[in-house]
């Protein structure tokens, strides 16, 4: 497979927290190992609608956990072209890398045991999350080496709770009733880490920002995963992060969007053109320009604005 498809693209660590922001692995190292290591499938995530395989890449440095999504395992969708979701995952990482917000973990497009697909760094839980102080790789020496510790869905920043239990500083998104008829509210924290994901999703036109697609990282970082339903030319933004809808952009957000606009006319545009259709790249640029011209975060449009289930 051509090298331009194996290594997706862009790293903007100069704009963000820097190396080591993703599960204790420097971004450049992760990209290189994900692209060139020997890929081995270890298990399947049974709840995923498409083939989502817990895997490792093995090389001289050891093993690095990752998520492998082969194109062959994608279920056809009525509103997205067939066999394109893996490339959308990689394109989402490319856009995220330019923002410098370190939202999407390093992701490459490469060949694997089940054919070509996206390979993304696994967001390994921080040391101590499973009751130990192990660093990456230490699990090989333990009796429970095959136990995978999953990051907390929602990163403790998104929840469904009774309205009276909604914590100060949280933003309600949807009021509803549970299976017993009691009132509940879907809400998220008024947190800048989530707000960055909100801005990125508006650029990506993310149709599937569930609470379970927001995961904690190391040192207080918050990441977003599962970006297969992105970059559609029609408005399809569906998210649980509507708490800031209609608010003015912050100065830092306008700066990042300005950088994205410039990069879409340059290197980022070239990278996305290898992964998406021309129309989808143009629509991405138009969304960035629309955000800058309105100076506001988008409001919900239409009837299906929250993904189901929300987690």
Number of C-alpha atoms within 10 A of each C-alpha: 9 7 10 13 19 23 18 25 23 19 22 19 20 10 14 15 14 16 15 16 23 26 23 19 17 15 23 16 13 23 24 14 21 31 24 15 17 14 24 18 17 13 11 14 12 10 8 10 10 18 18 21 21 20 23 23 23 17 14 7 10 13 19 21 24 27 24 34 27 25 21 14 17 19 13 13 11 7 9 15 10 12 17 18 28 29 26 24 27 31 30 29 27 24 27 26 24 24 24 17 23 28 27 26 26 31 31 31 29 25 20 17 12 13 12 20 27 28 33 28 26 22 24 21 20 20 15 10 14 13 7 10 11 14 12 18 13 10 15 12 8 10 8 9 11 10 10 13 12 13 18 16 17 21 20 13 20 24 21 21 16 16 16 9 10 19 12 8 10 17 20 21 18 14 14 13 11 12 6 6 8 10 14 18 21 22 25 25 21 18 12 10 17 22 18 17 22 23 23 24 24 23 26 27 25 23 23 25 28 23 26 18 18 26 22 22 23 17 12 10 17 24 25 26 21 22 25 23 24 27 31 23 17 10 15 21 27 25 24 24 26 22 19 19 14 14 12 15 18 11 10 9 19 18 14 18 23 16 13 23 20 14 16 22 12 11 13 21 22 14 21 24 17 15 21 18 15 13 12 19 23 16 20 26 19 15 21 21 17 15 20 18 9 12 17 18 21 19 14 16 11 9 7 13 17 20 16 13 9 18 16
